[in-house]
Amino acid sequence: MSTCPRGTIRYTVKAGDTFYALAQRFNTTITAISSVNPGVNPNNLRVGQRICIPVRRTVTPCPPSSRYVIQPGDTFSKISQRYGIPLRLLLSLNRGVDPNNLQIGQIICVPRRRRRSR
């Protein structure tokens, strides 16, 4: 599959993946995964195959330039290190977001550092 429709993310199948396991992992349903992947046989997934996974995006109010979409493997700690911001600042900007239960596709606020002008 070349592009995924809006409201989905691209996912590369790994050994042991099933539509059921992916539905559990991404908080969606087998039916939803099947509907955005016509022609994909859920009983014959191949390692390396690219499929689309529907995700529910929850948005934390913040300026569009500060929005960040949670990716697989993200943690608040990794994000704070990547963007060079204190973890406590990231937590305070995202009140109501459970840092121990981040969802892929979830949108959080991450302040972007401004470059110094010379």
C-alpha positions, 0 to 999 in steps of 0.5 A, spaced: 500 500 500 503 506 497 499 511 502 494 510 508 488 514 508 487 520 513 485 517 520 490 512 519 498 510 520 502 506 516 505 500 519 510 494 517 508 487 519 512 484 524 513 476 525 507 474 529 502 480 527 495 478 526 489 483 525 487 481 532 493 483 536 494 489 532 487 491 533 489 490 541 495 494 540 492 500 537 486 500 540 482 499 534 478 493 531 479 488 526 473 490 522 476 497 522 483 495 520 480 490 514 476 496 512 482 500 510 486 494 507 482 492 502 485 486 498 489 484 504 488 477 507 488 477 514 490 470 515 496 471 510 500 477 513 507 477 510 513 480 514 515 487 511 508 488 508 505 495 509 498 496 511 494 502 514 492 502 522 486 506 524 488 511 530 484 515 534 487 522 535 486 525 541 488 533 541 491 537 547 489 544 546 496 547 543 498 552 537 499 548 531 506 549 530 507 545 537 503 539 536 506 532 536 503 526 534 505 520 538 509 514 534 511 507 536 516 507 541 515 514 544 515 516 551 515 523 554 522 521 557 524 520 549 520 526 547 523 531 552 530 528 550 529 529 543 527 536 543 531 538 549 526 540 554 525 539 561 520 533 562 516 537 567 515 542 562 512 537 557 508 534 563 505 541 565 503 542 558 500 536 557 495 535 563 490 530 562 495 526 558 497 519 561 504 519 560 504 511 562 499 510 557 501 514 550 497 512 544 500 512 537 497 517 533 495 521 540 497 529 539 500 532 544 504 539 545 511 539 544 514 546 545 519 548 539 525 551 541 526 558 537 533 558 533 537 564 535 538 570 530 545 572 528 
